[in-house]
Amino acid sequence: MQRFTFSALPVTVALAPGMAGAQPVTAFDNLTPGGGYITDTSWVVNGPDVEYAEERISHGMRFTAERSGRVERIDLGIGLISGTNAARVQLWTADENGLLGERLATWLVQDAIPEYGLNFEATPFESVGPGPSISAGSDYWIVPVATLDTDFGWYWAEGESLTAPMVNIRPGGVRNYFTDRQGAARVVVPGPGAAILLPTGIALVSRRRR
């Protein structure tokens, strides 16, 4: 005669990395602990239709990523001087010589830039969908760009020792490279996920006994 006994066993499932609600982390950050920066000195960024400007001018800064991941957000310390309240920021790779390489992505903000000279929280440029991937230890460029009639300043990071390779970009692809004070910036990527085992129910397991 055969008999069956039943044992109750807990069932667990593992969540994939990233499903545990990991907090974002910075891949680069030269803002002060409170998110501040200098508000009386900045790099010029303007569009070609600015009344007192003869051409579009942009500045870029090279940085080394401290963490890998997809870029969720780039925060910039910028202040609006005149024109439309809108700006773009571009993320570029650095080529084998450390110069501008390939443009990876462009972000746009509108009606979010504070008045020049006022120290607000840095303006966030957020990714819509998955952002471009960056790798720890690799070099990249941040390049703020003005809309046609916009004139804004990209504030310097606080601290005279904070210098970096910079580039001045003018029409016709003219790029002048130099080393000077960093523009205030923070690059945010997702934090490391963790696999978590969660109980989901009870399984009944049968064993046959003779």
Secondary structure, 3 states (H helix, E strand, C coil): CCEEEEEEEEEEEECCCCCCCCCCEEEEECCCCCCCCCCCCEEEEECCCCCCCCCCEEEEEEEECCCCEECCEEEECEEEEECCCEEEEEEEEECCCCCEEEEEEEEEEECCCCECCCCCCCEEEECCCCCCEECCCCEEEEEEEECCCCEEEEEECCCCCCEEEEEEEEHHHEEEEEEEECECEEEEECCCCCCCEEEEEEEEEEEEEC
